[in-house]
Amino acid sequence: MFIITKEELEHMTEAQLHALYHSIIADLTRRNLSAAQCPLTTITLANIQTVLRRKQVRRPHALRF
């Protein structure tokens, strides 16, 4: 396994980031592993969450009347 950096994730949409996150979790589950047992995976998951938060903050909110 390798680390996926924040820079590599920036071009992805929120939907793609969510899909990648859940794909990684599903892969760990298939292998009977937890993220805590895979430090590189833990870093990648944290990077995905960081980029997701950054994208959600940048998203303009619709005006509510």
VOGU-3710 file (C-alpha; in Angstrom, 3 decimals, decimal comma):
1> mfiitkeele> 0,000/0,000/0,000  1,108/3,557/-0,558  0,035/7,022/0,590  -2,244/9,106/-1,619  -1,324/12,741/-1,000  -3,675/15,700/-0,675  -2,258/17,134/-3,884  -3,178/13,955/-5,759  -6,734/14,157/-4,417  -7,429/17,842/-5,150
11> hmteaqlhal> -8,626/17,242/-8,724  -11,284/14,743/-7,598  -14,922/15,641/-6,981  -16,606/15,120/-3,630  -18,433/12,083/-5,003  -15,170/10,556/-6,222  -13,513/11,203/-2,864  -16,403/9,572/-0,990  -16,267/6,591/-3,349  -12,503/6,224/-2,897
21> yhsiiadltr> -12,813/6,443/0,896  -15,495/3,758/1,001  -13,607/1,602/-1,479  -10,538/1,653/0,775  -12,640/0,792/3,836  -14,328/-2,066/1,925  -10,936/-3,396/0,852  -9,725/-3,379/4,457  -12,888/-5,191/5,544  -12,413/-7,864/2,862
31> rnlsaaqcpl> -8,905/-8,453/4,183  -10,077/-8,531/7,838  -7,926/-5,499/8,646  -8,606/-2,212/10,349  -7,182/1,170/9,390  -5,225/1,119/12,660  -3,312/-1,914/11,413  -2,264/-0,083/8,225  -0,570/3,243/9,015  -0,196/4,233/5,343
41> ttitlaniqt> -3,897/3,625/4,796  -4,715/5,692/7,890  -2,743/8,610/6,427  -4,507/8,251/3,072  -7,941/8,184/4,729  -7,052/11,292/6,728  -5,912/13,023/3,527  -9,214/12,179/1,836  -11,154/13,597/4,788  -9,044/16,761/4,787
51> vlrrkqvrrp> -9,616/17,378/1,078  -13,342/16,655/1,473  -13,619/19,208/4,289  -11,705/21,756/2,219  -14,017/21,246/-0,771  -17,144/21,496/1,390  -15,996/24,805/2,882  -15,335/26,245/-0,596  -18,743/25,217/-1,918  -21,001/28,282/-2,197
61> halrf> -24,177/27,981/-0,198  -27,460/28,705/-1,925  -29,338/31,735/-0,709  -32,296/30,864/1,451  -35,263/33,155/1,614
//
